[in-house]
């Protein structure tokens, strides 16, 4: 039994590659949403191109808004 078997079973997926691939997307997206840098995401994914990395991360509008509020100097002055 591999590392992702339990997750595949819970998701109802009978295709190991598809489930593992989806978990990879989720892990990278979660890392991006919690502030991982581009070099960190590239190391985590094994990609050497930002263009190919972008295919794997789907940052939500909510996460983008949180990040902007936390890092934008203008929004910090409004608090």
Secondary structure per residue as TSV (DSSP state, phi and psi in degrees):
chain	resnum	aa	ss	phi	psi
A	1	X	-	360.0	128.6
A	2	X	-	-88.6	176.9
A	3	X	T	-58.4	-34.0
A	4	X	T	-96.0	2.9
A	5	X	H	-58.0	-44.7
A	6	X	H	-62.4	-41.3
A	7	X	H	-66.0	-39.5
A	8	X	H	-64.2	-42.5
A	9	X	H	-63.2	-44.7
A	10	X	H	-66.1	-33.2
A	11	X	H	-81.1	-12.2
A	12	X	T	81.2	10.4
A	13	X	-	-80.0	133.6
A	14	X	-	-105.9	7.8
A	15	X	-	-113.2	100.9
A	16	X	H	-54.3	-43.5
A	17	X	H	-64.2	-43.5
A	18	X	H	-64.0	-43.0
A	19	X	H	-66.2	-44.2
A	20	X	H	-63.0	-40.2
A	21	X	H	-64.7	-41.8
A	22	X	H	-65.8	-39.6
A	23	X	H	-63.3	-36.3
A	24	X	H	-63.3	-45.6
A	25	X	H	-58.3	-46.3
A	26	X	H	-62.6	-43.6
A	27	X	H	-62.9	-44.5
A	28	X	H	-66.6	-40.8
A	29	X	H	-63.6	-45.5
A	30	X	H	-61.3	-42.6
A	31	X	H	-62.6	-41.6
A	32	X	H	-64.9	-42.1
A	33	X	H	-69.1	-22.6
A	34	X	T	-98.5	11.5
A	35	X	T	101.2	11.4
A	36	X	-	-63.5	139.3
A	37	X	-	-73.5	162.2
A	38	X	H	-57.9	-47.2
A	39	X	H	-59.5	-36.7
A	40	X	H	-66.3	-43.3
A	41	X	H	-63.7	-38.3
A	42	X	H	-65.9	-40.6
A	43	X	H	-66.2	-42.1
A	44	X	H	-63.3	-39.5
A	45	X	H	-84.7	-23.9
A	46	X	T	84.6	7.4
A	47	X	-	-85.6	147.8
A	48	X	S	-107.7	-0.7
A	49	X	-	-125.0	133.2
A	50	X	H	-64.1	-34.2
A	51	X	H	-61.1	-44.4
A	52	X	H	-72.0	-32.8
A	53	X	H	-63.1	-38.5
A	54	X	H	-60.7	-27.0
A	55	X	T	-68.7	-23.5
A	56	X	T	-95.6	-15.8
A	57	X	-	-110.6	132.5
A	58	X	-	-129.0	81.7
A	59	X	-	-74.2	131.3
A	60	X	-	-74.2	158.9
A	61	X	H	-62.2	-36.4
A	62	X	H	-63.4	-44.9
A	63	X	H	-65.8	-39.0
A	64	X	H	-63.7	-42.8
A	65	X	H	-62.1	-42.3
A	66	X	H	-61.5	-45.8
A	67	X	H	-61.9	-44.4
A	68	X	H	-63.4	-43.0
A	69	X	H	-62.4	-34.6
A	70	X	H	-79.7	-25.6
A	71	X	H	-112.0	-14.8
A	72	X	-	-82.1	118.2
A	73	X	H	-57.7	-35.9
A	74	X	H	-64.9	-39.2
A	75	X	H	-70.9	-28.7
A	76	X	H	-68.3	-34.1
A	77	X	H	-69.9	-27.1
A	78	X	T	-77.7	-13.3
A	79	X	-	-72.6	360.0
